[in-house]
């Protein structure tokens, strides 16, 4: 199928000339003559490349580019800014908005075509890389305090140890990190550093640079506990780019997503190959989990993508719901249940190590081994 190019320019003659030239080159062409129209067409047509003028009535090209880069669907779409504004400060302003190439009018058609072809080749490389990306497991819950971070971290460690593959575990909530404290990793600013970058600067090398190595063999992307980083929670386009790069670095990526109150919850879960929903076998927790299960099923989880329930029991079983009761309330089987481990958790916290590292042959570690095998089987069957 021919690649699709969106031309955005308020000059009708320029649009007609570009349409003719690109059509002859075999491209599909769509066009817009205002900034607002450009955004509408971009989100409707999903072009492979956008050629964007600066000087337009209402919303100018800079504003259009910024808006495109903020939206997950167009955050990495190649943008070629093509304008008569030729001053250095104009070019700098263009690149600051996230455009890939800035060209000034007039230009020889051969040079324009060469730049277009270059951007489309780069885009195709990214598409091919995405097709070869690793398996992403998202760990979620319907409310806080369910043990999402613990499940994500220990699953990543056990999977690496059991199956001898590269694994990355990533926290996704700026200013709400826990692993740096639990594992005594010191400064944890990897996630916040990346979220402050332009999307186009979030490369594989940039992401890899922020990963922390552990003696258990996995690599971590850590979130800080600094309240000033809270404003980064809405940097969805950057977060999408980060996760995309993580999946190119390791065959398995485990995301600590947390609750559906995360502003990027739908974006992150949509990038996952499967979800683990962690809950406690307690009536109110299960009621909320059932609501989230219903929401996730409406988005294809449990059908085209795996959705598994994990229960973490924090009290003696006689004051908790049985597995049969839990399964009846959520409407599907429970994949795995963890027994209470209060003393083990306390000792692990004292020594700044993970539960499975403290007691590798214990019941908790055995359950994580089972969970790792389940994930391995789903990857094999994908």
N, C-alpha and C positions, 0 to 999 in steps of 0.2 A: 504494500500500500504506500502511495506517495506521502511524503512528509508534509505536514500542514504548517503554513506560516501565516501569522496574523500581522497585517500592516496597519499601523496606527498613525494617521496624519490628517490634519484638517485641510490640506491642500488636495483638492480632487484630482488635479492633473498628476501630482506626484503619485497618488494612490493608483490611478489608472496605468501610469508608466510601470510602476512596480508590479502590479498585477500581471501585466502583459509579459514583462521580462521573466518573472518567476514561473508563470504558467508555462512558458516556452521551455523552461528548465525542467519541467515535469513535476513541480510542486503543486499541492493544493493551496489555494489562497483564500483567506477571509480578510475582511477589512473593517475598520472603525474610524470615525472622523472626530470623535471627542474622547476625553479621558474616561468618562463614565461608561460610554458605549464600549470602550476598549475592555474595561473590567468585566462587563456583562458577556461580551463575546469570548474573552479568555476563559471564563469559568464555564461557559456553555460548550465551546468548541474544543477545549484542551489542545491548543496548538503546540507543535514541537519547537517553535521559535517565534519570538515576537520582535518585530522591527518597529521601533517607537520614536516618534518625533517629540521634541521638547515643547515648542511653542504652540499651544492649543488653547482655545477659550475654556474658561472654567478651570478644570483640573489639568495642570500641565503634566508633561512627561515625567518629571521628577516625582510628582505625587503618585502618578500611576505606577511607576516602578516600585516605590516604597510600599504601596498597597499590595502589589503582586508578590513582593517578597515576604510580606507578613502572612499571606494566606498559604496554608499547607499545600494546596493543589498546584500553586504556581511558584512556590518558594525557590525551586531550582530550575524553572523553565528558562532557557537561554534568552537573554534580552540584548538586542543590538540597538543601541541608541543612535539614530540617524537624523542629524539636525544641522541647521545653519549656524548654531551657536558654537563658535570656535575658540573662545578664550580658554586659557588654562583653568581658570576658576570654574568655568562651565563644565569642562571635562571632569574636574575633581568632584564637582557636585553630582555628576552622573554616576561616577564610580562609587561614590559614597552611598548612593541609593541601591546599589547592588547590580548594576548592569554589567554585562560581560565584556562588551566591546562598545566603544564610543567612536563613531565616525562622523565627519563633518561634510556637508554638502558644499559644492558639487564633488562628486567622486566618479571615477571611471567605473562603468558597470562591471568590468572584469574584477576589479578590486572588491567591489561590493559582493559579488557572487562568491569570491574566494573566502571572504570573512563569514558569509552565511554558511558555506559548506563546512568550514572549520568548526563553527559552533554546533552544527548538526552532527558532525562526526564525534565531537566531545560528548554530546548528549547520548548518542548511541552507545558509546563506551560505558557511560553511567548506567544505561538500561541493561546492558549485558552483565555488568558487575552486580546489579540488583538481582538479576536472575540467578546468580551464583551465591547469593548471600546465605548466611548461617540461619539456623533455626532460632526463633525468638520465643521464649516462654515469658509470659506476663503473669505476675503474682498480684492478686487484687483481693479486696474485701469490701463488704457493704458498710463497715464501720471501722473506726480506728481501734487499736489495741488487740487485734486478732492474731498477731504474730506474722504478718506479711513479710517484714524484713528478715525475721529469723528463718522462715521457710525459704525465701529467695537465696539468702547467703549460704545456708547449709546445703541446699540442693545443688548450687553451683560447685561447692567444694567436693561433695560426694561424687557428683557426676564426673568431675575431672579425675579424681582418684580412681574411680571404678572403670572408666572407659578411656582414660589416657588421651583426651582431646583438649584443645585449648578452650577455655571457658571464661567469659567475662560476666561479672555481675555488676549491675548499674543501679544506683539510686537515681530517681527522676524528680524528686521534690526539693528544690533549692530551699535552704534554711531549715530543712527537716531531716537532715542526715542522722544516722545512728551508727553505722558501721565503723566510722573513724574512731568514735568513742569506745565502742565495744571491743575493737581490735587494737586499740592504742596506736592508731596510725598517724596521730599528730594532725597537722594542717590538712584540711579537706576542702579544697577549692576547685577541684577538677571540673565539676558540673557547672559551677557559676562562671568559671573562666570561659568555658565553651559557649554558654548561653549569652555571653556579652559580645560574641563575635558576629560579624555578618555571616549570613548563611553560606555564601560562596567561599568563605574562609574556613569553614568547618570541613576540613579535608581528613582523609584517613590518617595522615601524619599528625595533624593537629590534635585529633582525638586520641591517638595512641600515646602522644606525649603526656596527656593528662591521666593516663591509667596508672594505678598503683599496683606493684607486684606484691604478692603475699607468699609466705613460706609454704602455704598449702598448694601453691602452683597456679591459682586463678589470678586474674587481674580485676581490679575494682575501679569503677568510676564513682567517686565519692561526692556526696552533697554536704555542704557546710551546715552549721547550726547558727550562722550569723543572720540576725533578723533583717539586715539591710539587703540580703539576697532575696527576700520574699517577693520583691517586685519582678524578679525574673521568672516567676511561675507562669506568666502569660507569654513567654517567648516560645510559642508552639512551633514556629517554623524552624527555629534553631534546634529545638528538642527532636523534631522529626529528622533533621539532618544528622544529629549526633547518633541516634539509634540506627539510622541507615548505615552510617560508617562503622559502628560497632559490629553490625552483622557481616561486614566485609573483613573484619579483623579476626573473628573467631567463629568456629562452626556452631557454637551454642552461646546465646546471650540470654541471661536471666534478668528481667527487669523488675525492680521493686516499684510497682506503680502505686499501690495503696488504694484508697477509696475512690468512688466515683465523684467525689468532690474535687478531685484534681482537674483543673481547667483543661488539661490536655488528655483527659481520661479516654475519650472516644478516639482521639488521634493515636495514642499509644497502643490501646488495645487493638485497634484496626491494623497496626503494623505487626502484631503478634501472630505466630502460627498456632499458638494454643494459649489457653488461660488456666491458671490454677486459682480457684476461689477459696480463700481461707476463711473459716468461720469457727465459732465455738458452739458446742451442742447445748445451747441455752436458748429458751423460747424466743426472746426478743431478737437475739442475734440471728437465729435461723429465719425468723419472719422477714428480717431485712435482707438476708441472703437470698431468700426466695424471690423477693421483688427484683433484686439485681440479676438473678438468673433469668427471669422472664425478659428483662431488658436486653440482656446479652444474646439470648436466643433469637430475639427479633432482629439482631444484627448478624445472624449466621453462626454464632457459637453454639456448639452442641450438634451442628449439622455439617457445614463445610469446614469448620475449625473446631478442634477439641476444646471442651469446657469440662473441667473436673473439680469436684468438691473435695476439699481437704479440711478435716476437723482437727482442732487443737484443743484438747481437754485440759483445763486449768484447775479442775477440782475433782473430788472423788466421784465416781460414776453414778452413785445412787442419787445425786442431786443434779444430774445432767440428763438430757434426752438420750434415748437409745438410738443406735444407728437406724433402726427401722423407722422410728419417729422422725428423725432428721430427713431420711430419704423420702418419706411420705410428704413432708412439708415443702421440700425443695423440688420434688417431682423427678428426681433422678438418683441413681446409686451414688454412694460416697466412695470415692476412689481410695482414700486412705485416712486413717485416724491416728493421731498422736496422743499417747497417754500423758498424764501430768508429769512434769519434770522440774518441779520447783527447786529442789536442792541442786540438781544438776545445772540449772540455769544460774543459780547464785554462784556456784563454784566457777562456772565458765566466766561469769562477769568479773569475779575476783582476779582471775588469771588473764583476762583480756583475750580469750580465745573462743572459738565457736563451740557449740554443744557437741558436735560430732568429732571435733578434734580432741576434746577433753575425754570422751569415752567412746572411742571408735568401734568398740564391740558391743556397746549397750543397745537397749531396745530402741532408743531414739535414732541412733545411727542405722540400725537395721531397717527402720521404717524409711529413712531417707535413701537407703540403698534400693529399697523397693520402688520408691518414687522415681529415682534416677533410671531404674530399669524400665519403668512405664514410659518415661519420656523418650528413652532410647528406642523403644519399640514403636512409638508413634512416629519418630523421625524415620525409622526404617520403612514404615508403611506409607509414608507421605509420597 
